[in-house]
Amino acid sequence: MKIKDILEATGGTFNNAIGLDTEIKDIKIDSRKISNGDVFVAIAGSNFDGHDFADEAINNGALMIISSRDIIQNIPYIKTDDTIKALGDIASYLINKYKPKVIGITGSTGKTTTRNLIYHLLREKYNCLTNEKNYNNNVGVPLTIFNLKKNTDFLILELGMNHPLEISYLSKMIKPDVSIITNIGSSHIGFLKGKENILKAKLEILDGMDEKILFINGDDPLLKNINGVKKISSGITCDNDLIIYNVKSDLYTSSFNLKYNNLEYFIEVKLPYHLISDVLLAINVALYYKIDMDIIAKSLKSYKSIDKRMDILKDKNNNTIINDCYNSSFESLTGVLNLLQRETQKKLLILGDIKELGSYSKKIHASIKPYLDKIDNKNVFLVGEEMKFLKTNAKYFNNYSEVISYLKTKNIKDTLILIKGSRSLRLENICDYFIKSS
């Protein structure tokens, strides 16, 4: 990308100009990661202002700065009204320039799993780019798109939100060719005040689409009733072109028979039962883009879950640790608890708050109890203020540090340990404790 491309994309004012044909190396928002030839975008956040780090960016080799105020240092800069919008404008410019097929993914849970499954399947045939880490908001999505190359066939993007109009903005930025909604659950219900509003917010993914082609989880009752789009459904119970049966699942693996075009296939994937709907969505998208079913079945068998999402680990005390502390929702938590009902070994369940539930928090946390009651041979540790709404036979802790201090007084071995909670509780530190201390 050249300076003139950024100037055209943002419509900003160029100051201390250098040659418009000057090539840039990369676009970054972290001044510490700037290297020679990079462009630094100064973003003003709630707890920081990127403009305060202009000197550091310059010292690290920044070629130019994109800012919303005048830069006093002697360096070329483009001034815009809103640097976050500038990120999105540049991202849209790159998509229009390279014209990859764009797949947008949203939903209350399962977005990242579905995204990674689709990426895993499509790269069997195509050059694909997808979000890094949890880069799924109005800053992270553009940062992903900045890695777009002219030979990229597919751009597979997870779109996150917790307020209305956020997905609409992202959809208009990326203009998906097809979109996917994994489900409508209770995530962010504290902000959106009910599942109907959550559905409305997720449907904003259609706002940037010319032809509205939507893949949905057909088992979700709210998604079944969407009208006015070309809807492609998949699910365990719904009627669709993928007929599945003989479903078997445990903590580690799910398998099922699948009938498609009057042929039968055996599918095995290292994901538990409550994520099968995500697998079916990915299969449907891969079929839509002409991946052969035999290749899909073979590729799914080699799929591996990403860090902190149903990551099964072993420590030296013969404990099996389910590291699922990337995030939590009522639906994802109860999905795991349902799996544990079948396990006969001794269990330790370390469960943290489900965040962003607002006035629904007490009701939702309390409603976890019946799922716990069905699990035998267990001890339960509950972490955080909101887990105190869950009245059950458990030990209560304020944070992960208290849990670790307590664990140091115990000798835990031969136990199945579930660690799950919202990201802000940093429960992965408990997982690290088990691995490092054993």
Helices and strands as residue ranges (DSSP letters): H 3-10, E 13-15, E 27-28, G 31-33, E 39-41, G 50-53, H 54-59, E 64-67, E 77-79, H 83-98, E 101-106, H 111-122, E 128-130, H 140-145, E 154-158, H 166-174, E 178-181, H 189-192, H 195-202, G 203-206, E 213-217, H 221-224, E 230-234, E 243-249, E 254-260, E 263-269, G 273-275, H 276-288, H 293-301, E 311-314, E 320-323, H 330-340, E 347-352, G 358-360, H 361-366, H 369-373, E 378-383, G 386-389, E 395-397, H 400-407, E 416-420, G 423-425, H 428-437
